[in-house]
Amino acid sequence: MYTLEHRELQEGEFWREIPVFAKVSQNEFLDYKWQIKNSISDLIKLAETIKGVVSDDFIVAISKGFHFAPMNVRVTPYLLSLIDWNDPWNDPIRKQFIPVSTQLIEDHPMLTLDSLHEQKDAPVSGLTHRYIDKALFLTVNACPVYCRFCTRSYAIGADTETVKKVDLYLNSKHWENAFQYIESRPELEDVVISGGDTYNLSAEALKKIGFRLLQMPNIQRIRFATKGLAVMPMKILSDEKWLDALTEVFLLGRKLHKQVAIHTHFNNAKEITMISKRAMDKLFERGITIRNQSVLLRGVNDTYEKMQLLVKRLSYINVQPYYVFQHDMVKGVEDLRTCVKTAIEIEKNVRGVTAGFNTPTFVLDAPGGGGKRCIHSYEYYNRETGVSVYTAPSVKPGKYFMYFDPFHSLSEEIRQAWRDQKKRQQMCLDAIYHSGVGACSRLA
Ligand code: SF4
């Protein structure tokens, strides 16, 4: 039994259903400059935009939600138009970008900001060197939209009422420090250029960074990380200068026999429209490789049916589903986390629906800096207390890493135990004992 739902992409002038966009022409809507100019980042503008299409209760809930958000709110008109305003409470796109107070829940006590310890593994500010041959180069601290669940909520965007952002000096003046470090390490071959979002780099900056890295003898592979393709595909269709700069980097890579790819971030099949397909087709025509990294999010893609549809639809538009990440243990978005067993179940049901090269690997980025571990590869997992223990022998030998399932997935008794410091410690010690990671191993 099969379905072809993955080929049914939303088309037409769907944005006109929102009263304030009713008179927006197709030309305007497909212009990235119009999208940027009309993106919404404050409560008053958001309330004005959706007034009349949602209940007053909903407006009250978002106005309270803004106060608790670790990330700024910023959404494009494109994203707003894809939200089902008849049921905004449960919409998978709304859930990712607009906080509502009534859905926020208590944080697990083990949550932190910078749960992946990116700063600890940074030899220069904005450059994380964790895996032997690969570095993460953060170039800019802004994004075209802000995701509530961002793992870099400690540094990306402006301060919020709950998070004072760390200044990583992500600007062109400091890129030289990162370049010099990368050049000085012969073992480095692979650089992820991220942020923030590389969509926010100018065409000149994109080219400068791409060319500089490709011309280093040690560098073999670079990737530009951007959520932009998912939230503002119009840029690919209307910003010729930027697309040409990207293409020049790809062509240089090809000439030098080095790989250049884009890594993007779609989380739900609804985010893929006919506009997305047109943008991906344009990139495909230029020979540009695109891979996708999703985050497993409660109420967004945490059923196997939703994930199967996403994987098939991504494959249909020539975007390779590469990773599905277990949600990181970041503060302030506990409502969006799922437990390890959910990821395992979904993975089991996704494998086999399409070709292996289009089947994403489900990974957990080990808290504390162990890097990406296959979700199944835990040393121990207690489904009652929600503690899982992972090791990363090729990244941090002799250390172990613990992940904690979200509060909403645990019984009230276990939640109470986590609130008690002594019992919390005991649950961790029990997990370490049963994992058999050994007396010599240390928590990262
Ligand atoms: S686009 Fe990426 S860096 Fe920006 S907020 Fe979203 S997850 Fe964070």
Boltz pocket constraint, residues with backbone or C-beta under 6 A from the ligand:
constraints:
  - pocket:
      binder: B
      contacts: [[A, 142], [A, 143], [A, 145], [A, 146], [A, 147], [A, 149], [A, 150], [A, 151], [A, 152], [A, 156], [A, 195], [A, 196], [A, 197], [A, 227]]
      max_distance: 6.0
